[in-house]
């Protein structure tokens, strides 16, 4: 009896799919920017020595080159693997490409007649040839990478009280949502979730040399073309507290953070961007930061992923009064939320003196004047970060100076109500030598 190609394909497909399927017991996802690591435990029947293991629900976006099969106690060697296709898919794959039409709804049609609708050209069934030291019913781990999944975080901050009133302490509430964008055809049921990423808004690209001086040879080339060392942002992992369902081809919102009302304090910041050097006495409004602790006393106490923040005033959330950004915040650390500008706290900076260059170095004396027009005492930070490519350092200051996290120096002070104060610091700049 002669067997046609279609019947041979059908028999092979039935034989493969009749092998013991791996029942999914547990699913864990580690989700990054456009990718995810899938780790599943499945109940399977293994054969001592070489055998066949059929895995279903492996989406088309899976990187099968990353596939790992292992038991909890014994190693399992993955010899090879291949996708298993339905007879309709096999006919489409082996047909003349000029005679095949793939419709948007997934139906494949050709001169031999319409086939049954399929979602993708790649099947979700994978046939693995494995070598196992044990047999019978076993719990194995299946690990693989997958494309087409990403996440982002959003926060809402609710301010109670009058942020612009005379009291420098207000109360707040913070809630957070993580959205998971799943563009694959696989729905992950009852999955534990970790999200992984770095603080992209804090990452800085390497600086480049100044145009015409970027030469190919000579001392200037060595001086300007050398790549500057930049801090490589580290990926951080955040665990979602509950198991969830990540739906296929959908956006899943994980409402994972909701704090009680907690106290926050206002801090006024004068940095080089808001209060630049000027030859006049023109004063600029300082920036307001709302400061609170990422601790259990605030209803928090775990690492917060970076994300955008919408700031509301009052319980009704009728109008966004500020859009801010929350950087990666470790547990038990200080959270700083940008609120806006303080029109009643002003500052100015100017250069009051400069020494002549000596040994390729010179010094500048800077003066900062801060004016507090509020009735109460306020806390102020002065951030020193000159806009220059030269090496620099703080030589002396009228206030205590601390090293900041972004390569700057910070001075702190308290200014009484209705008062103005003057601070002085000296910077040393070093010019490159040839």
C-alpha positions in Angstrom: 0.0 0.0 0.0 1.3 3.4 -0.9 1.1 6.1 1.7 0.7 9.7 0.6 2.8 12.5 2.0 -0.2 14.0 3.8 -1.1 10.7 5.5 2.6 10.2 6.5 2.7 13.7 8.0 -0.6 13.1 9.8 0.6 9.8 11.3 3.9 11.3 12.4 2.2 14.2 14.0 -0.3 11.9 15.8 2.6 9.7 17.1 4.6 12.7 18.4 1.6 14.4 20.1 0.5 11.1 21.6 3.8 11.0 23.6 3.4 11.9 27.3 2.8 15.6 27.6 4.5 17.6 30.3 1.9 18.9 32.7 2.8 22.5 34.0 2.9 22.7 37.8 4.5 26.1 38.3 5.5 29.1 36.2 7.9 31.9 37.0 8.8 34.8 34.7 11.7 37.2 34.9 10.8 40.0 32.6 13.2 42.6 31.1 13.0 45.1 28.3 11.6 43.1 25.3 12.5 39.7 26.7 11.6 37.2 29.5 13.2 34.1 31.1 10.5 31.5 31.6 11.1 28.8 34.2 8.4 26.1 34.6 8.2 22.9 36.6 6.4 20.1 34.8 5.3 16.6 35.6 6.6 14.2 32.9 7.3 10.5 32.3 11.0 9.9 31.4 12.6 6.8 30.0 16.0 5.6 31.3 18.5 6.4 28.6 17.4 8.0 25.4 13.8 9.0 25.0 11.3 11.6 23.7 9.8 14.4 25.7 7.0 16.5 24.1 6.6 20.0 25.4 3.4 22.0 24.6 2.7 25.7 25.1 6.1 26.7 23.9 5.3 30.0 22.0 6.8 30.8 18.6 8.8 33.7 20.2 10.8 31.2 22.3 14.5 31.1 21.7 14.9 27.3 21.6 18.6 27.5 21.5 18.3 28.6 25.2 16.1 25.6 26.1 17.2 23.8 29.3 15.7 20.6 30.7 16.7 19.4 34.1 15.4 17.5 37.1 15.9 18.6 40.7 18.4 15.9 41.5 19.7 14.4 38.2 21.0 16.0 35.0 19.1 15.4 31.8 21.0 15.8 28.6 19.1 17.6 25.8 20.3 15.9 22.6 18.2 17.8 20.1 14.8 19.4 19.6 12.4 20.3 16.8 9.1 22.0 16.4 6.1 19.7 15.7 3.6 21.0 13.1 0.0 20.0 12.4 -0.7 18.3 9.0 -2.1 21.6 7.7 1.0 23.5 8.8 3.2 20.9 7.3 1.4 21.1 3.9 1.8 24.9 4.0 5.5 24.7 4.8 6.3 22.2 2.0 4.1 23.8 -0.6 5.3 26.2 -3.4 5.6 29.6 -1.8 4.1 31.2 -4.9 0.9 29.1 -4.4 0.4 29.9 -0.7 -1.5 32.9 0.7 -1.4 33.7 4.4 -4.4 35.7 5.4 -4.5 38.2 8.4 -6.8 35.9 10.3 -4.2 33.2 10.2 -5.8 31.0 7.5 -3.5 29.4 4.9 -4.9 28.9 1.4 -3.4 27.5 -1.8 -4.3 25.6 -5.0 -5.0 22.4 -3.0 -7.8 24.1 -1.1 -8.2 26.0 2.1 -6.6 24.7 5.3 -7.9 25.1 8.8 -7.0 28.4 10.4 -3.7 28.5 12.3 -2.4 31.2 14.5 1.3 31.1 13.5 3.6 29.2 11.1 5.5 27.9 14.1 3.7 25.4 16.4 3.7 25.6 20.2 4.7 22.0 20.4 8.4 21.0 20.7 9.6 17.4 20.5 12.8 16.9 22.5 15.2 14.0 22.3 16.7 13.6 25.8 18.9 11.2 27.7 17.9 10.7 31.4 19.6 8.7 34.2 16.1 8.1 35.8 12.8 7.0 34.5 9.1 7.1 35.4 7.1 10.1 36.6 9.5 13.0 37.4 9.3 16.7 38.1 11.6 18.6 35.7 12.4 22.3 35.2 12.0 23.7 31.7 13.9 27.0 31.1 14.0 29.1 28.0 14.2 32.7 26.8 11.3 34.4 25.0 11.0 37.7 23.0 8.1 40.1 22.9 7.5 40.8 26.6 8.4 44.1 28.4 7.2 46.1 31.4 7.0 49.7 32.8 6.1 51.2 36.1 3.8 54.0 37.0 3.1 55.7 40.3 0.4 58.1 41.7 1.3 60.3 44.6 -1.5 61.9 46.6 -0.7 65.0 48.7 -2.7 65.8 51.7 -2.6 69.3 53.1 -1.3 72.5 51.4 2.1 72.0 49.8 2.5 75.7 49.3 1.3 76.6 52.8 3.6 77.7 55.7 4.0 74.2 57.2 7.1 72.4 55.8 5.7 69.0 56.7 2.8 67.5 54.7 1.3 64.0 54.4 1.3 61.7 51.3 0.0 58.5 49.9 1.8 56.5 47.2 0.4 53.8 44.9 2.2 51.9 42.1 1.3 49.8 39.0 3.5 47.7 36.8 2.2 47.0 33.3 3.3 43.9 31.5 3.1 44.0 27.6 2.8 40.5 26.3 2.8 40.3 22.4 3.1 36.5 22.3 0.2 34.0 21.9 1.0 32.3 25.2 -1.0 33.1 28.4 1.0 32.4 31.5 -1.3 31.2 34.3 -0.7 31.8 38.0 2.9 33.0 37.4 5.3 34.5 39.9 6.9 37.6 38.4 10.2 39.3 38.7 10.9 42.4 36.7 14.5 43.4 35.7 15.8 46.7 34.4 18.0 49.7 35.1 17.3 53.4 35.6 17.3 54.5 32.0 16.8 58.2 32.8 19.9 58.3 34.9 22.1 56.5 32.4 24.5 58.8 30.6 26.0 58.3 27.1 29.8 58.7 26.8 31.0 62.2 26.1 32.7 62.9 22.7 35.6 65.1 21.9 35.3 68.7 20.7 34.8 68.6 16.9 37.9 69.8 15.1 40.2 68.7 17.9 39.2 65.0 17.4 42.3 64.3 15.4 43.6 60.9 14.3 47.2 61.4 15.4 49.3 63.5 17.7 49.0 64.6 21.4 45.6 66.3 20.9 44.2 63.0 19.6 45.4 61.2 22.7 44.0 64.0 24.8 40.5 64.4 23.3 39.7 61.1 21.6 40.2 58.9 24.7 36.8 57.6 25.8 35.7 58.9 29.1 34.8 56.5 31.8 31.1 56.3 32.4 29.1 54.5 35.0 27.4 51.5 33.5 23.9 51.2 34.9 23.2 48.0 36.8 20.1 46.0 36.3 18.0 45.7 39.4 15.4 42.9 40.1 12.0 43.6 41.7 9.7 40.9 42.9 5.9 41.3 42.4 4.1 40.2 45.6 1.3 38.1 44.1 1.0 35.4 41.4 -0.9 36.7 38.4 -2.1 35.7 34.9 -0.2 37.4 32.1 -2.7 37.3 29.2 -1.7 36.6 25.6 -1.5 39.6 23.2 -2.6 42.0 25.9 -1.4 44.4 28.6 -1.7 43.2 32.2 -1.7 45.7 35.0 -0.3 44.6 38.3 -1.5 46.8 41.2 1.3 45.9 43.6 1.8 49.0 45.8 -0.5 50.9 48.0 0.8 52.8 51.1 -1.1 54.4 54.0 -0.8 58.1 54.7 2.7 59.1 55.9 4.6 62.3 56.6 6.8 64.0 54.0 9.1 67.0 54.3 9.9 69.7 51.7 13.5 70.2 50.6 14.6 73.2 48.4 17.4 72.5 45.9 19.7 74.9 44.1 21.6 73.2 41.4 23.6 74.4 38.4 20.8 73.8 36.0 18.1 75.8 37.9 20.5 78.5 39.3 23.3 79.0 36.7 26.3 81.3 37.1 25.4 84.9 36.1 27.1 88.3 36.2 23.9 89.9 37.5 22.0 89.5 40.8 19.0 87.9 39.0 17.6 85.2 41.3 15.8 82.0 40.2 13.2 79.9 41.9 14.5 76.8 43.7 13.1 73.3 43.0 11.0 71.7 45.6 11.5 68.0 46.5 9.1 66.0 48.7 11.2 63.7 50.9 10.0 60.6 52.6 11.4 57.2 53.7 11.0 53.9 51.8 10.4 52.0 55.0 7.7 50.0 56.8 6.6 53.0 58.8 5.5 54.6 55.5 3.7 51.5 54.4 6.5 50.7 52.0 9.9 49.0 52.8 10.9 47.2 49.5 12.8 48.2 46.4 10.8 50.4 44.0 11.4 50.2 40.2 12.0 53.4 38.3 8.9 54.9 36.7 6.9 58.0 36.0 4.8 59.7 38.7 1.6 61.6 38.6 1.2 63.9 41.6 -2.3 64.8 42.7 -3.6 67.2 45.5 -6.6 65.9 47.5 -8.4 62.7 47.5 -10.5 63.3 44.4 -7.6 63.1 41.9 -9.3 65.6 39.7 -6.2 67.2 38.2 -2.5 66.2 37.8 -0.6 69.1 39.4 2.9 67.7 38.6 4.5 64.9 36.5 7.6 63.6 38.0 10.0 60.6 37.8 10.9 58.2 40.6 14.4 56.6 40.2 15.3 53.2 41.4 14.9 53.4 45.2 16.3 50.6 47.5 14.4 49.6 50.6 15.1 51.7 53.7 16.4 54.6 51.7 15.2 58.1 51.1 12.7 58.8 48.3 12.9 62.2 46.6 9.9 63.3 44.5 10.1 66.4 42.3 7.2 68.7 43.0 7.9 71.9 41.1 9.3 75.4 41.7 9.2 77.5 44.8 8.5 81.1 43.7 9.1 82.3 47.3 12.5 80.7 47.7 15.0 82.2 45.3 18.7 81.8 44.6 21.6 83.3 42.5 25.2 82.3 41.8 28.1 84.3 40.6 31.9 84.2 40.3 33.6 86.7 42.6 37.2 85.9 41.9 39.6 83.9 39.8 43.3 83.2 40.1 45.9 83.2 37.3 46.7 79.8 35.8 49.6 78.2 37.5 50.9 74.7 36.6 47.9 74.2 34.3 45.5 74.9 37.1 43.4 77.9 38.3 40.9 78.5 41.0 37.5 80.3 41.1 35.5 81.7 44.0 31.8 81.3 43.7 29.1 83.0 45.8 25.6 81.7 46.3 22.8 83.9 47.8 19.6 82.1 48.9 16.5 84.2 49.8 13.8 82.6 51.9 10.6 84.6 51.7 8.5 82.0 53.5 7.6 82.5 57.2 9.2 79.3 58.5 12.7 77.9 58.5 13.4 75.7 55.4 16.0 73.1 54.5 18.2 73.8 51.4 20.7 71.8 49.4 23.2 73.4 47.0 24.4 71.0 44.3 27.8 71.9 42.8 28.5 70.6 39.3 30.4 73.0 36.9 29.5 72.8 33.3 33.0 72.0 32.0 35.0 69.1 30.6 38.0 70.0 32.8 38.9 68.1 36.0 37.7 70.0 39.0 37.5 69.8 42.8 36.1 71.7 45.8 39.0 73.4 47.6 37.1 75.1 50.4 33.6 76.1 51.4 31.8 78.1 54.1 29.5 75.0 54.6 30.3 71.3 55.0 30.6 69.6 51.6 29.5 66.0 50.8 30.1 63.9 47.7 26.8 63.3 45.8 25.6 60.3 43.8 25.8 61.9 40.4 29.4 63.2 40.4 28.5 66.4 42.1 29.1 67.9 45.5 26.4 68.9 48.0 26.2 71.6 50.6 23.3 71.6 53.1 21.9 74.5 55.2 18.8 75.7 57.0 17.6 79.3 56.4 15.3 81.1 58.8 12.0 82.6 57.7 12.2 85.9 55.9 16.0 85.7 55.7 18.7 85.6 53.0 22.0 83.9 53.4 25.3 83.9 51.5 27.5 80.9 50.9 31.0 80.9 49.4 33.0 78.0 48.0 36.3 77.7 46.0 36.8 75.4 43.0 40.1 74.3 41.4 40.2 73.5 37.7 43.0 71.6 36.0 43.7 72.1 32.3 45.1 69.2 30.4 48.8 69.3 29.7 50.3 68.5 26.3 
